[in-house]
């Protein structure tokens, strides 16, 4: 998986130019970027955004890590300029993944035994998302406005399965043809779910699940495609790998694919999307600081 209490952050940097995304036989989209950095952090990643523009993600900070090393990972929620740090009690590290319109956050924490568990953070309270009874590890990745949660779990054989948690009941999600790994990453208010999974060559492919069937949505010409989130129109944001082992963002919008890259970056990773034409993610810069971003896209 990829990279949430003080209330101060560095003001975002609004870049003075825009990036054009190109897709074959499709009109261009323009992406206008804002860089997001948590004050004092050594790295910041934005993972999710709701329709009110509230962000969640994770950051690394200098300081003793209970598992060893000089850096620790924390989750955060950013509402305008108000930063809330979100740390699961007694966890070694916390990652926030997505947020719904009522402010409920899902994510994953690592316990003192280095095992990972999903969680729900709502109204200042944490609830552990264990996964199905046979799960040895769990990850909570997405939540919709109805409170349905998607994620993944590891079974006793080491295989990874997606899950849907709705009405207190789990449903396992395995993409047909997947080899050992199916990860559910986002769910919209229609109950449609995006997943990525391993194919027979060890590469990742992406699918959209409508409750009955799985539709292939891998980025054209990508070596690997990770679908990360979707909006209520079934627009999807991706991370994808090219033939030179470089990562880029991509957007499936109105049935067409658009690639995008944060300026001056060595790699761009799309992570979340809302219904207001905003995608979020993080980028590996030419310099040393990994930063989060929001990007508004327009035609």
C-alpha positions as CSV (number, residue, x, y, z in Angstrom):
1,X,0.0,0.0,0.0
2,X,1.0,3.5,-0.4
3,X,2.4,6.0,1.6
4,X,-3.7,12.1,10.5
5,X,-3.5,16.6,16.0
6,X,-1.6,20.1,15.5
7,X,-3.5,22.4,13.2
8,X,-0.8,24.1,11.1
9,X,0.4,23.5,7.6
10,X,2.5,25.1,4.9
11,X,0.3,27.1,2.5
12,X,-0.3,25.1,-0.7
13,X,1.7,26.3,-3.7
14,X,-0.6,27.1,-6.7
15,X,1.4,26.5,-9.8
16,X,1.2,29.3,-12.4
17,X,0.7,27.0,-15.3
18,X,-1.3,24.1,-16.4
19,X,-0.6,20.7,-17.9
20,X,-2.3,19.2,-20.9
21,X,-3.3,15.6,-20.8
22,X,-3.3,13.8,-24.1
23,X,-5.4,10.7,-25.1
24,X,-5.7,9.3,-28.6
25,X,-8.8,10.6,-30.4
26,X,-10.0,12.6,-27.4
27,X,-10.2,16.3,-26.7
28,X,-7.5,17.6,-24.4
29,X,-8.1,18.2,-20.7
30,X,-6.3,20.8,-18.8
31,X,-5.1,20.1,-15.2
32,X,-4.4,23.0,-12.9
33,X,-2.3,21.8,-9.9
34,X,-2.0,22.8,-6.3
35,X,0.8,21.3,-4.2
36,X,-0.1,20.1,-0.7
37,X,2.5,19.8,2.0
38,X,2.1,19.2,5.7
39,X,4.3,21.6,7.7
40,X,7.3,19.8,9.2
41,X,6.8,16.6,7.2
42,X,9.5,15.0,5.1
43,X,6.9,13.7,2.6
44,X,3.2,14.2,2.0
45,X,0.7,12.1,0.0
46,X,-3.0,13.0,-0.6
47,X,-5.2,9.9,-1.0
48,X,-8.8,11.1,-1.0
49,X,-11.1,14.1,-1.5
50,X,-14.8,14.4,-0.8
51,X,-17.3,16.7,-2.6
52,X,-16.7,19.5,0.0
53,X,-13.1,19.5,-0.9
54,X,-11.8,18.0,2.3
55,X,-8.6,16.0,1.8
56,X,-7.2,13.0,3.6
57,X,-3.8,11.4,3.2
58,X,-0.6,10.5,5.1
59,X,2.7,12.1,5.8
60,X,6.1,11.1,7.1
61,X,7.8,13.0,9.9
62,X,11.2,12.9,11.5
63,X,11.1,11.2,14.9
64,X,11.4,7.8,16.5
65,X,9.3,5.1,14.8
66,X,8.2,2.3,17.2
67,X,9.1,-0.2,14.5
68,X,12.6,1.3,14.2
69,X,14.1,4.0,12.0
70,X,14.1,7.8,12.1
71,X,10.7,8.5,10.4
72,X,7.1,7.7,11.3
73,X,4.0,7.7,9.1
74,X,0.8,9.5,10.2
75,X,-2.6,10.1,8.7
76,X,-4.2,13.5,8.3
77,X,-7.4,15.3,7.3
78,X,-7.2,18.8,5.7
79,X,-10.3,21.1,5.6
80,X,-9.2,24.3,4.0
81,X,-6.3,25.4,6.2
82,X,-7.3,23.3,9.2
83,X,-5.2,20.2,9.6
84,X,-6.2,17.3,11.8
85,X,-3.7,14.6,12.5
86,X,-5.2,11.2,12.7
87,X,-3.3,8.5,14.5
88,X,-4.9,5.2,15.4
89,X,-4.3,4.6,19.2
90,X,-1.0,2.8,19.9
91,X,-0.4,2.2,16.2
92,X,3.1,2.1,14.8
93,X,1.8,3.9,11.7
94,X,-1.5,5.2,10.3
95,X,-2.5,5.8,6.7
96,X,-5.8,7.6,5.7
97,X,-7.2,6.5,2.4
98,X,-10.6,8.0,1.6
99,X,-13.3,10.3,3.0
100,X,-17.0,10.6,2.3
101,X,-19.3,13.6,2.3
102,X,-20.1,13.4,6.0
103,X,-16.4,13.3,7.0
104,X,-16.1,9.6,7.7
105,X,-12.5,8.4,6.9
106,X,-11.2,4.9,6.2
107,X,-7.6,3.8,6.3
108,X,-5.1,1.3,7.6
109,X,-2.9,1.1,10.7
110,X,0.0,-1.1,11.6
111,X,0.0,-2.6,15.1
112,X,2.9,-3.5,17.5
113,X,3.2,-6.9,15.8
114,X,3.6,-5.2,12.4
115,X,0.2,-6.6,11.3
116,X,-2.1,-4.3,9.3
117,X,-5.7,-3.6,10.0
118,X,-8.4,-1.4,8.4
119,X,-10.2,1.3,10.4
120,X,-13.1,3.7,10.2
121,X,-12.6,7.2,11.8
122,X,-15.9,9.0,12.3
123,X,-16.8,11.7,14.8
124,X,-13.5,11.4,16.5
125,X,-13.9,7.7,17.2
126,X,-12.1,4.7,15.7
127,X,-13.6,1.4,14.7
128,X,-11.4,-1.4,13.5
129,X,-12.3,-3.0,10.1
130,X,-11.2,-6.6,10.7
131,X,-12.2,-8.1,7.3
132,X,-13.9,-11.4,6.9
133,X,-13.4,-14.1,9.6
134,X,-10.6,-15.8,7.6
135,X,-8.6,-12.5,7.3
136,X,-5.1,-12.4,8.8
137,X,-4.6,-8.7,7.6
138,X,-7.0,-6.1,6.4
139,X,-6.9,-2.8,4.5
140,X,-9.8,-0.3,4.3
141,X,-9.5,1.7,1.1
142,X,-12.8,3.4,0.1
143,X,-16.1,4.6,1.6
144,X,-19.2,6.0,0.0
145,X,-21.8,8.4,1.3
146,X,-24.0,5.5,2.4
147,X,-21.2,4.1,4.6
148,X,-20.4,1.1,2.5
149,X,-16.6,0.3,2.7
150,X,-14.3,-1.5,0.4
151,X,-10.9,-2.8,0.9
152,X,-8.8,-6.0,0.9
153,X,-7.7,-8.8,3.2
154,X,-5.0,-11.4,3.3
155,X,-6.0,-15.0,4.0
156,X,-4.0,-17.8,5.7
157,X,-2.4,-18.8,2.3
158,X,-1.2,-15.3,1.6
159,X,-3.7,-14.6,-1.1
160,X,-5.2,-11.1,-1.3
161,X,-8.9,-10.6,-1.8
162,X,-11.1,-7.5,-2.2
163,X,-14.1,-7.0,0.1
164,X,-17.3,-5.0,0.4
165,X,-18.5,-4.2,3.9
166,X,-22.2,-3.2,3.8
167,X,-24.8,-3.4,6.5
168,X,-22.4,-5.2,8.8
169,X,-21.8,-8.0,6.3
170,X,-18.7,-8.8,4.2
171,X,-18.7,-9.8,0.6
172,X,-15.5,-11.1,-0.9
173,X,-14.5,-9.6,-4.3
174,X,-12.2,-11.7,-6.6
175,X,-11.9,-10.5,-10.2
176,X,-12.2,-13.5,-12.6
177,X,-8.8,-14.4,-13.9
178,X,-6.9,-12.7,-11.1
179,X,-3.8,-14.5,-9.8
180,X,-3.6,-14.4,-6.0
181,X,-4.3,-10.6,-5.7
182,X,-7.6,-8.6,-6.0
183,X,-7.7,-5.2,-4.3
184,X,-10.9,-3.1,-4.0
185,X,-9.9,0.6,-3.8
186,X,-13.0,2.8,-4.3
187,X,-16.8,2.7,-4.2
188,X,-19.3,5.4,-5.3
189,X,-22.9,6.1,-4.2
190,X,-24.3,3.7,-6.9
191,X,-22.3,0.9,-5.3
192,X,-19.9,0.6,-8.2
193,X,-16.4,-0.5,-7.2
194,X,-13.0,-0.2,-8.8
195,X,-10.3,-2.8,-8.3
196,X,-6.9,-3.7,-9.4
197,X,-5.6,-7.3,-9.7
198,X,-2.6,-9.4,-10.8
199,X,-2.6,-11.1,-14.1
200,X,-0.8,-14.2,-15.2
201,X,2.3,-12.1,-16.1
202,X,2.5,-10.5,-12.6
203,X,1.3,-7.1,-13.9
204,X,-1.7,-5.3,-12.5
205,X,-4.9,-4.8,-14.4
206,X,-8.0,-2.7,-13.5
207,X,-11.7,-3.5,-13.4
208,X,-15.0,-1.7,-12.6
209,X,-17.6,-3.9,-10.8
210,X,-21.2,-2.9,-11.0
211,X,-22.5,-5.5,-8.5
212,X,-22.9,-8.2,-11.2
213,X,-20.1,-8.0,-13.7
214,X,-16.4,-6.9,-13.9
215,X,-15.5,-4.6,-16.8
216,X,-11.9,-4.2,-17.9
217,X,-10.7,-0.5,-17.6
218,X,-6.9,-0.8,-17.8
219,X,-5.1,2.3,-19.2
220,X,-4.2,1.7,-22.9
221,X,-0.6,0.7,-23.5
222,X,0.2,0.6,-19.8
223,X,2.4,-2.2,-18.4
224,X,0.5,-2.1,-15.1
225,X,-2.7,-0.2,-14.1
226,X,-3.9,0.5,-10.6
227,X,-7.5,1.9,-10.5
228,X,-7.6,3.9,-7.2
229,X,-11.0,5.7,-7.0
230,X,-14.1,6.7,-8.9
231,X,-16.8,9.4,-8.8
232,X,-20.6,9.1,-9.1
233,X,-20.4,9.3,-12.9
234,X,-18.0,6.3,-12.9
235,X,-15.0,8.5,-13.9
236,X,-11.9,6.7,-12.6
237,X,-8.5,7.9,-11.4
238,X,-5.4,5.7,-11.9
239,X,-1.8,5.1,-11.3
240,X,-0.1,3.4,-14.3
241,X,3.3,2.2,-15.3
242,X,4.9,2.8,-18.7
243,X,7.4,0.7,-20.5
244,X,10.3,2.7,-19.0
245,X,9.1,1.9,-15.5
246,X,7.8,5.4,-14.9
247,X,4.6,6.1,-13.1
248,X,1.9,8.5,-14.3
249,X,-1.6,9.5,-13.4
250,X,-4.6,8.8,-15.7
251,X,-8.3,9.7,-15.7
252,X,-11.1,7.8,-17.4
253,X,-13.6,10.6,-18.1
254,X,-16.7,10.3,-20.2
255,X,-15.4,7.0,-21.6
256,X,-12.0,8.3,-22.7
257,X,-8.6,8.0,-21.1
258,X,-6.4,11.0,-20.3
259,X,-2.9,10.8,-18.8
260,X,-1.5,13.5,-16.5
261,X,1.8,14.3,-14.8
262,X,2.6,16.8,-12.1
263,X,5.1,19.3,-13.5
264,X,8.8,18.7,-12.8
265,X,8.1,15.3,-11.4
266,X,9.8,11.9,-11.8
267,X,6.5,10.0,-11.1
268,X,2.8,10.9,-10.6
269,X,0.3,8.8,-8.7
270,X,-3.4,9.5,-8.9
271,X,-5.3,8.5,-5.8
272,X,-8.7,10.1,-5.4
273,X,-11.5,11.9,-7.2
274,X,-14.7,13.8,-6.4
275,X,-17.7,14.9,-8.4
276,X,-16.4,18.5,-8.9
277,X,-13.7,17.6,-11.5
278,X,-10.9,17.4,-9.0
279,X,-8.3,14.6,-8.7
280,X,-5.7,14.2,-6.0
281,X,-2.6,12.2,-5.5
282,X,1.1,12.6,-4.9
283,X,4.3,13.0,-6.9
284,X,8.0,12.2,-6.8
285,X,9.8,15.4,-7.6
286,X,13.1,16.0,-9.3
287,X,14.3,17.3,-6.0
288,X,13.9,15.4,-2.7
289,X,10.4,16.2,-1.2
290,X,7.5,13.9,-2.1
291,X,4.4,16.2,-2.2
292,X,0.7,15.7,-2.4
293,X,-1.5,17.6,-5.0
294,X,-4.9,18.5,-6.0
295,X,-5.7,19.1,-9.7
296,X,-8.8,20.6,-11.2
297,X,-9.5,19.4,-14.7
298,X,-11.4,21.2,-17.5
299,X,-11.8,20.9,-21.2
